Amino acid sequence: MIDCSARMKRTLADVAEHELEIAVKDSATTPDILLSLLSRWYSDPACSERTNLLLTTLLNEAAALLANPRFREAAWQFYHDVALEAGRQNDEDLQAQLTIALFEIIPESPAIPADVKLLFTLLDSPDSRWAVFAAYEQSPESFRRDIQLYGCNRITDEEYENWLTQRTSCNKSACEDD
């Protein structure tokens, strides 16, 4: 039996990707128009299923747009809006999807300083702070250094130590469950 819903979601992801690619190539497209397009696709009912291909496509397209000076700010605004929503709603599936996307933006090393600076702007809202900590799950050794370089005293030593302790205890309990 053919799963039509999976095929339809794939088609939506393809259409969204195609529309974004056309928009980026169009010299008349402004950052606001691009952000509006990303937001429109994000608000599509198919995107409410947080583990689907449409959401992954939108996050990947936004990540690619960070390298485009013309659309960098709009792409980051999209990430910022998604991080705020995930934090406000305590949506673990959306947080997981965004965390995976952030791993792509903030590699273990060498990170692009401008990207790390953007990431640290998420500290400015209580609803998006979680994303900064989540971005470093795979590279906690880089977190201390980046806090000193880009944190501007927005993460205290106590917050860092609590995160590190919690992360370590979670990793130990995950190992014990195996």
C-alpha positions, -999 to +999 in steps of 0.1 A: +000+000+000+013+034-009+016+060+018+001+091+001+007+113+031+045+107+030+045+113-008+026+145-003+049+158+024+079+150+001+062+169-026+056+199-003+092+199+007+103+198-029+080+226-038+092+247-008+128+241-017+121+250-054+103+282-044+131+293-021+157+286-047+138+307-073+134+335-047+171+336-039+180+338-076+154+366-082+171+400-078+138+415-068+136+393-037+143+413-006+152+397+028+117+405+040+101+386+011+124+357+017+116+356+055+079+358+046+083+329+023+101+308+049+075+317+075+046+309+051+060+274+045+067+270+082+031+278+090+018+252+065-002+225+084+022+198+071+050+215+091+032+210+124+043+174+124+078+182+137+097+153+123+087+157+087+108+165+056+092+200+051+106+213+084+140+197+078+140+213+043+132+248+057+159+245+083+185+233+058+176+261+033+179+287+061+213+272+070+225+275+034+212+311+033+234+321+062+263+320+037+245+345+015+252+381+026+220+393+010+197+369+030+218+361+061+198+383+084+165+369+071+177+333+075+189+340+110+156+357+119+138+325+108+160+304+131+154+329+159+116+327+154+117+289+154+138+288+186+115+312+203+084+291+194+101+259+205+111+274+238+077+290+245+058+259+237+084+236+252+081+216+220+107+189+224+103+176+188+108+211+174+138+217+197+153+184+185+149+194+149+164+229+155+193+214+175+202+192+146+201+222+123+223+242+147+249+214+147+253+220+110+257+258+115+281+256+145+305+228+137+329+214+163+358+233+149+366+256+133+334+276+138+327+307+118+329+336+143+300+355+127+278+324+130+287+319+166+280+356+173+245+351+158+239+320+178+247+338+210+221+364+202+196+337+212+207+343+248+188+376+248+154+359+252+145+334+280+125+314+254+155+309+230+184+305+255+179+267+254+192+267+217+226+280+226+232+253+251+217+227+227+241+238+199+271+227+220+258+192+230+283+176+206+312+199+215+311+210+251+348+217+251+342+245+227+314+260+247+335+274+275+358+291+250+329+305+230+312+318+261+343+338+269+346+351+233+309+357+225+289+354+256+293+390+268+286+378+304+252+365+294+260+330+307+273+328+342+299+303+354+271+287+375+249+283+345+277+267+325+286+243+354+249+234+359+246+226+322+278+206+322+268+186+353+233+180+339+247+170+305+272+146+321+246+130+344+222+126+314+249+110+294+257+086+323+221+076+328+217+070+290+247+047+291+233+029+321+200+023+303+218+005+275 
